[in-house]
Amino acid sequence: MFKKEKIKDFINFKTLITESVLKWVFLVVIALAALGTIIMILGAWIGAVATMRWNAGAAIGTIIITPILGIIGFAVSALFIRLGFESLLIRFLTYREVKQINEKTKE
């Protein structure tokens, strides 16, 4: 099952689980952003339909423009979320590489 070396490396922080955790957290954050975008679009549509009898032009504009702006907003936020997670991941990868270099110089 588990080797003693793997457990020892895990306890001594030689093995980092942060990279795999970051990948899953990224997927969850993107899924929540997509869900928020869908809820925002549906909410705007419901509001537009409810106010259509008073100002039909604005309601139709809202029905057309809201999805476009929502998708653009989601794309921009997904880009910045990705950049943020990559910057975190780069720190861990740098740590791993520096650690390997230190181990090689000790020998």
MIZALO-95301 format. One record per atom (N, C-alpha, C): residue number from 1; x, y, z. Coordinates in Angstrom, 3 decimals, always signed. Example, Ala and Ser with C-alpha at 12.3 -4.5 7.8 and 13.67 -1.06 7.14 Angstrom:
2
{atom 1; {+13.190; -5.690; +7.800}}
{atom 1; {+12.300; -4.500; +7.800}}
{atom 1; {+13.200; -3.300; +7.800}}
{atom 2; {+12.850; -2.250; +7.080}}
{atom 2; {+13.670; -1.060; +7.140}}
{atom 2; {+12.900; +0.030; +7.870}}
end
This chain:
107
{atom 1; {+0.837; -1.179; +0.000}}
{atom 1; {+0.000; +0.000; +0.000}}
{atom 1; {+0.887; +1.250; +0.000}}
{atom 2; {+1.238; +1.766; +1.171}}
{atom 2; {+2.150; +2.899; +1.267}}
{atom 2; {+3.507; +2.398; +1.719}}
{atom 3; {+4.520; +2.938; +1.097}}
{atom 3; {+5.863; +2.620; +1.549}}
{atom 3; {+6.226; +3.541; +2.696}}
{atom 4; {+7.097; +3.068; +3.558}}
{atom 4; {+7.511; +3.876; +4.697}}
{atom 4; {+8.234; +5.138; +4.231}}
{atom 5; {+8.945; +5.037; +3.126}}
{atom 5; {+9.675; +6.195; +2.607}}
{atom 5; {+8.706; +7.286; +2.159}}
{atom 6; {+7.628; +6.887; +1.505}}
{atom 6; {+6.648; +7.876; +1.049}}
{atom 6; {+5.980; +8.563; +2.230}}
{atom 7; {+5.641; +7.812; +3.255}}
{atom 7; {+5.024; +8.401; +4.439}}
{atom 7; {+6.011; +9.340; +5.124}}
{atom 8; {+7.267; +8.909; +5.223}}
{atom 8; {+8.295; +9.750; +5.846}}
{atom 8; {+8.515; +11.028; +5.040}}
{atom 9; {+8.560; +10.913; +3.715}}
{atom 9; {+8.710; +12.097; +2.864}}
{atom 9; {+7.514; +13.034; +3.001}}
{atom 10; {+6.328; +12.460; +3.126}}
{atom 10; {+5.117; +13.272; +3.285}}
{atom 10; {+5.132; +14.015; +4.611}}
{atom 11; {+5.523; +13.339; +5.669}}
{atom 11; {+5.550; +13.966; +6.993}}
{atom 11; {+6.639; +15.038; +7.070}}
{atom 12; {+7.760; +14.815; +6.397}}
{atom 12; {+8.868; +15.775; +6.425}}
{atom 12; {+8.751; +16.851; +5.347}}
{atom 13; {+7.631; +16.911; +4.652}}
{atom 13; {+7.357; +17.898; +3.600}}
{atom 13; {+8.320; +17.787; +2.423}}
{atom 14; {+8.861; +16.605; +2.188}}
{atom 14; {+9.653; +16.409; +0.975}}
{atom 14; {+8.736; +16.219; -0.225}}
{atom 15; {+7.568; +15.681; +0.029}}
{atom 15; {+6.546; +15.537; -1.000}}
{atom 15; {+5.475; +16.594; -0.750}}
{atom 16; {+5.214; +17.409; -1.753}}
{atom 16; {+4.218; +18.467; -1.602}}
{atom 16; {+2.932; +18.078; -2.328}}
{atom 17; {+1.810; +18.255; -1.661}}
{atom 17; {+0.516; +17.956; -2.281}}
{atom 17; {-0.152; +19.217; -2.798}}
{atom 18; {+0.510; +20.338; -2.597}}
{atom 18; {-0.092; +21.627; -2.934}}
{atom 18; {-0.391; +21.749; -4.416}}
{atom 19; {+0.456; +21.190; -5.258}}
{atom 19; {+0.233; +21.300; -6.701}}
{atom 19; {-1.072; +20.648; -7.117}}
{atom 20; {-1.321; +19.453; -6.630}}
{atom 20; {-2.571; +18.785; -7.003}}
{atom 20; {-3.774; +19.470; -6.355}}
{atom 21; {-3.610; +19.979; -5.142}}
{atom 21; {-4.697; +20.692; -4.486}}
{atom 21; {-5.024; +21.975; -5.249}}
{atom 22; {-3.982; +22.680; -5.719}}
{atom 22; {-4.201; +23.912; -6.480}}
{atom 22; {-4.987; +23.645; -7.760}}
{atom 23; {-4.707; +22.526; -8.407}}
{atom 23; {-5.435; +22.196; -9.634}}
{atom 23; {-6.926; +22.018; -9.356}}
{atom 24; {-7.247; +21.328; -8.277}}
{atom 24; {-8.653; +21.095; -7.944}}
{atom 24; {-9.336; +22.377; -7.475}}
{atom 25; {-8.621; +23.183; -6.702}}
{atom 25; {-9.194; +24.453; -6.250}}
{atom 25; {-9.451; +25.361; -7.450}}
{atom 26; {-8.530; +25.357; -8.416}}
{atom 26; {-8.721; +26.152; -9.629}}
{atom 26; {-9.990; +25.720; -10.362}}
{atom 27; {-10.181; +24.427; -10.517}}
{atom 27; {-11.382; +23.936; -11.197}}
{atom 27; {-12.653; +24.329; -10.450}}
{atom 28; {-12.627; +24.265; -9.130}}
{atom 28; {-13.798; +24.639; -8.340}}
{atom 28; {-14.078; +26.136; -8.478}}
{atom 29; {-13.020; +26.965; -8.440}}
{atom 29; {-13.208; +28.417; -8.556}}
{atom 29; {-13.763; +28.773; -9.935}}
{atom 30; {-13.244; +28.145; -10.981}}
{atom 30; {-13.747; +28.402; -12.334}}
{atom 30; {-15.201; +27.945; -12.453}}
{atom 31; {-15.532; +26.801; -11.875}}
{atom 31; {-16.915; +26.323; -11.916}}
{atom 31; {-17.848; +27.284; -11.180}}
{atom 32; {-17.400; +27.805; -10.044}}
{atom 32; {-18.219; +28.778; -9.314}}
{atom 32; {-18.372; +30.081; -10.101}}
{atom 33; {-17.320; +30.500; -10.782}}
{atom 33; {-17.416; +31.709; -11.611}}
{atom 33; {-18.392; +31.487; -12.764}}
{atom 34; {-18.359; +30.312; -13.375}}
{atom 34; {-19.295; +30.002; -14.456}}
{atom 34; {-20.730; +29.963; -13.930}}
{atom 35; {-20.914; +29.359; -12.772}}
{atom 35; {-22.243; +29.315; -12.164}}
{atom 35; {-22.733; +30.722; -11.836}}
{atom 36; {-21.849; +31.560; -11.313}}
{atom 36; {-22.215; +32.946; -11.021}}
{atom 36; {-22.597; +33.709; -12.274}}
{atom 37; {-21.887; +33.451; -13.369}}
{atom 37; {-22.214; +34.102; -14.637}}
{atom 37; {-23.592; +33.676; -15.124}}
{atom 38; {-23.884; +32.404; -15.036}}
{atom 38; {-25.191; +31.896; -15.469}}
{atom 38; {-26.309; +32.480; -14.602}}
{atom 39; {-26.088; +32.533; -13.292}}
{atom 39; {-27.102; +33.106; -12.393}}
{atom 39; {-27.305; +34.581; -12.684}}
{atom 40; {-26.198; +35.303; -12.968}}
{atom 40; {-26.311; +36.732; -13.287}}
{atom 40; {-27.112; +36.944; -14.564}}
{atom 41; {-26.857; +36.135; -15.580}}
{atom 41; {-27.585; +36.262; -16.846}}
{atom 41; {-29.066; +35.947; -16.648}}
{atom 42; {-29.349; +34.862; -15.948}}
{atom 42; {-30.754; +34.494; -15.708}}
{atom 42; {-31.477; +35.553; -14.870}}
{atom 43; {-30.800; +36.106; -13.876}}
{atom 43; {-31.401; +37.156; -13.062}}
{atom 43; {-31.706; +38.408; -13.873}}
{atom 44; {-30.777; +38.766; -14.762}}
{atom 44; {-31.009; +39.937; -15.619}}
{atom 44; {-32.171; +39.682; -16.568}}
{atom 45; {-32.260; +38.468; -17.098}}
{atom 45; {-33.367; +38.138; -17.994}}
{atom 45; {-34.706; +38.189; -17.266}}
{atom 46; {-34.743; +37.666; -16.052}}
{atom 46; {-35.987; +37.688; -15.279}}
{atom 46; {-36.396; +39.131; -14.994}}
{atom 47; {-35.426; +39.961; -14.621}}
{atom 47; {-35.726; +41.369; -14.378}}
{atom 47; {-36.180; +42.080; -15.640}}
{atom 48; {-35.568; +41.739; -16.771}}
{atom 48; {-35.954; +42.375; -18.036}}
{atom 48; {-37.362; +41.977; -18.441}}
{atom 49; {-37.698; +40.713; -18.274}}
{atom 49; {-39.044; +40.252; -18.636}}
{atom 49; {-40.086; +40.892; -17.702}}
{atom 50; {-39.713; +41.049; -16.432}}
{atom 50; {-40.655; +41.648; -15.478}}
{atom 50; {-40.921; +43.115; -15.780}}
{atom 51; {-39.943; +43.813; -16.335}}
{atom 51; {-40.113; +45.248; -16.625}}
{atom 51; {-40.401; +45.520; -18.093}}
{atom 52; {-40.650; +44.494; -18.869}}
{atom 52; {-40.842; +44.670; -20.311}}
{atom 52; {-42.054; +45.535; -20.641}}
{atom 53; {-43.103; +45.472; -19.839}}
{atom 53; {-44.314; +46.241; -20.175}}
{atom 53; {-44.111; +47.743; -20.001}}
{atom 54; {-43.141; +48.176; -19.191}}
{atom 54; {-42.892; +49.611; -19.002}}
{atom 54; {-41.881; +50.168; -19.998}}
{atom 55; {-40.856; +49.370; -20.317}}
{atom 55; {-39.822; +49.848; -21.230}}
{atom 55; {-39.315; +48.656; -22.036}}
{atom 56; {-39.987; +48.376; -23.126}}
{atom 56; {-39.678; +47.184; -23.922}}
{atom 56; {-38.298; +47.277; -24.560}}
{atom 57; {-37.895; +48.452; -24.985}}
{atom 57; {-36.589; +48.607; -25.628}}
{atom 57; {-35.439; +48.289; -24.694}}
{atom 58; {-35.524; +48.787; -23.473}}
{atom 58; {-34.478; +48.512; -22.487}}
{atom 58; {-34.461; +47.033; -22.109}}
{atom 59; {-35.630; +46.428; -22.013}}
{atom 59; {-35.703; +45.011; -21.659}}
{atom 59; {-35.080; +44.151; -22.748}}
{atom 60; {-35.375; +44.470; -24.002}}
{atom 60; {-34.793; +43.697; -25.103}}
{atom 60; {-33.280; +43.910; -25.154}}
{atom 61; {-32.845; +45.135; -24.916}}
{atom 61; {-31.413; +45.411; -24.858}}
{atom 61; {-30.727; +44.627; -23.750}}
{atom 62; {-31.387; +44.546; -22.603}}
{atom 62; {-30.843; +43.783; -21.480}}
{atom 62; {-30.760; +42.300; -21.820}}
{atom 63; {-31.787; +41.794; -22.471}}
{atom 63; {-31.798; +40.376; -22.841}}
{atom 63; {-30.668; +40.060; -23.814}}
{atom 64; {-30.332; +40.979; -24.690}}
{atom 64; {-29.282; +40.734; -25.687}}
{atom 64; {-27.887; +41.036; -25.133}}
{atom 65; {-27.736; +42.145; -24.416}}
{atom 65; {-26.410; +42.599; -23.999}}
{atom 65; {-25.892; +41.861; -22.763}}
{atom 66; {-26.754; +41.483; -21.850}}
{atom 66; {-26.311; +40.833; -20.616}}
{atom 66; {-25.503; +39.564; -20.865}}
{atom 67; {-25.930; +38.635; -21.735}}
{atom 67; {-25.099; +37.447; -21.959}}
{atom 67; {-23.727; +37.781; -22.552}}
{atom 68; {-23.690; +38.762; -23.439}}
{atom 68; {-22.417; +39.142; -24.052}}
{atom 68; {-21.466; +39.677; -22.988}}
{atom 69; {-21.948; +40.606; -22.176}}
{atom 69; {-21.101; +41.165; -21.118}}
{atom 69; {-20.744; +40.115; -20.063}}
{atom 70; {-21.680; +39.227; -19.763}}
{atom 70; {-21.402; +38.165; -18.795}}
{atom 70; {-20.321; +37.221; -19.267}}
{atom 71; {-20.373; +36.846; -20.537}}
{atom 71; {-19.364; +35.933; -21.073}}
{atom 71; {-18.010; +36.622; -21.158}}
{atom 72; {-17.989; +37.890; -21.551}}
{atom 72; {-16.725; +38.637; -21.582}}
{atom 72; {-16.158; +38.755; -20.166}}
{atom 73; {-17.003; +39.059; -19.210}}
{atom 73; {-16.561; +39.150; -17.815}}
{atom 73; {-16.039; +37.826; -17.296}}
{atom 74; {-16.714; +36.742; -17.646}}
{atom 74; {-16.248; +35.419; -17.221}}
{atom 74; {-14.895; +35.103; -17.842}}
{atom 75; {-14.714; +35.410; -19.115}}
{atom 75; {-13.447; +35.123; -19.783}}
{atom 75; {-12.302; +35.914; -19.154}}
{atom 76; {-12.547; +37.173; -18.863}}
{atom 76; {-11.499; +38.006; -18.249}}
{atom 76; {-11.192; +37.514; -16.837}}
{atom 77; {-12.224; +37.199; -16.065}}
{atom 77; {-11.983; +36.714; -14.708}}
{atom 77; {-11.289; +35.351; -14.727}}
{atom 78; {-11.641; +34.481; -15.668}}
{atom 78; {-10.969; +33.186; -15.780}}
{atom 78; {-9.490; +33.376; -16.112}}
{atom 79; {-9.186; +34.350; -16.953}}
{atom 79; {-7.791; +34.633; -17.290}}
{atom 79; {-7.017; +35.081; -16.054}}
{atom 80; {-7.577; +36.006; -15.284}}
{atom 80; {-6.876; +36.501; -14.101}}
{atom 80; {-6.799; +35.449; -13.000}}
{atom 81; {-7.824; +34.624; -12.874}}
{atom 81; {-7.772; +33.523; -11.907}}
{atom 81; {-6.658; +32.556; -12.302}}
{atom 82; {-6.569; +32.246; -13.591}}
{atom 82; {-5.519; +31.351; -14.070}}
{atom 82; {-4.135; +31.937; -13.802}}
{atom 83; {-3.955; +33.216; -14.079}}
{atom 83; {-2.665; +33.862; -13.821}}
{atom 83; {-2.310; +33.818; -12.333}}
{atom 84; {-3.287; +34.038; -11.482}}
{atom 84; {-3.039; +33.974; -10.044}}
{atom 84; {-2.624; +32.586; -9.586}}
{atom 85; {-3.321; +31.579; -10.066}}
{atom 85; {-2.980; +30.215; -9.678}}
{atom 85; {-1.635; +29.796; -10.262}}
{atom 86; {-1.325; +30.236; -11.475}}
{atom 86; {-0.019; +29.918; -12.050}}
{atom 86; {+1.104; +30.585; -11.270}}
{atom 87; {+0.880; +31.806; -10.795}}
{atom 87; {+1.928; +32.455; -10.012}}
{atom 87; {+2.170; +31.701; -8.701}}
{atom 88; {+1.106; +31.189; -8.092}}
{atom 88; {+1.286; +30.350; -6.899}}
{atom 88; {+2.023; +29.065; -7.231}}
{atom 89; {+1.653; +28.446; -8.326}}
{atom 89; {+2.285; +27.193; -8.716}}
{atom 89; {+3.756; +27.392; -9.047}}
{atom 90; {+4.104; +28.513; -9.647}}
{atom 90; {+5.499; +28.802; -9.971}}
{atom 90; {+6.328; +28.888; -8.699}}
{atom 91; {+5.762; +29.436; -7.654}}
{atom 91; {+6.490; +29.505; -6.377}}
{atom 91; {+6.809; +28.105; -5.852}}
{atom 92; {+5.866; +27.202; -5.952}}
{atom 92; {+6.114; +25.844; -5.475}}
{atom 92; {+7.092; +25.107; -6.380}}
{atom 93; {+7.003; +25.334; -7.681}}
{atom 93; {+7.948; +24.700; -8.592}}
{atom 93; {+9.360; +25.248; -8.377}}
{atom 94; {+9.471; +26.531; -8.121}}
{atom 94; {+10.777; +27.119; -7.819}}
{atom 94; {+11.341; +26.512; -6.543}}
{atom 95; {+10.494; +26.332; -5.543}}
{atom 95; {+10.925; +25.700; -4.294}}
{atom 95; {+11.467; +24.303; -4.556}}
{atom 96; {+10.752; +23.539; -5.370}}
{atom 96; {+11.181; +22.174; -5.656}}
{atom 96; {+12.534; +22.151; -6.372}}
{atom 97; {+12.699; +23.031; -7.356}}
{atom 97; {+13.955; +23.064; -8.106}}
{atom 97; {+15.119; +23.529; -7.235}}
{atom 98; {+14.909; +24.537; -6.417}}
{atom 98; {+15.968; +25.011; -5.524}}
{atom 98; {+16.335; +23.930; -4.521}}
{atom 99; {+15.352; +23.207; -4.062}}
{atom 99; {+15.599; +22.117; -3.122}}
{atom 99; {+16.444; +21.030; -3.782}}
{atom 100; {+16.163; +20.700; -5.038}}
{atom 100; {+16.955; +19.707; -5.754}}
{atom 100; {+18.388; +20.180; -5.964}}
{atom 101; {+18.537; +21.457; -6.280}}
{atom 101; {+19.887; +22.011; -6.460}}
{atom 101; {+20.649; +21.961; -5.143}}
{atom 102; {+19.992; +22.274; -4.036}}
{atom 102; {+20.645; +22.215; -2.733}}
{atom 102; {+21.046; +20.789; -2.377}}
{atom 103; {+20.217; +19.823; -2.706}}
{atom 103; {+20.537; +18.427; -2.417}}
{atom 103; {+21.734; +17.968; -3.235}}
{atom 104; {+21.825; +18.426; -4.495}}
{atom 104; {+22.958; +18.047; -5.353}}
{atom 104; {+24.259; +18.686; -4.871}}
{atom 105; {+24.189; +19.914; -4.373}}
{atom 105; {+25.406; +20.573; -3.906}}
{atom 105; {+25.881; +20.032; -2.570}}
{atom 106; {+25.000; +19.433; -1.799}}
{atom 106; {+25.400; +18.826; -0.523}}
{atom 106; {+26.234; +17.565; -0.753}}
{atom 107; {+25.974; +16.888; -1.852}}
{atom 107; {+26.672; +15.621; -2.121}}
{atom 107; {+28.022; +15.841; -2.603}}
end
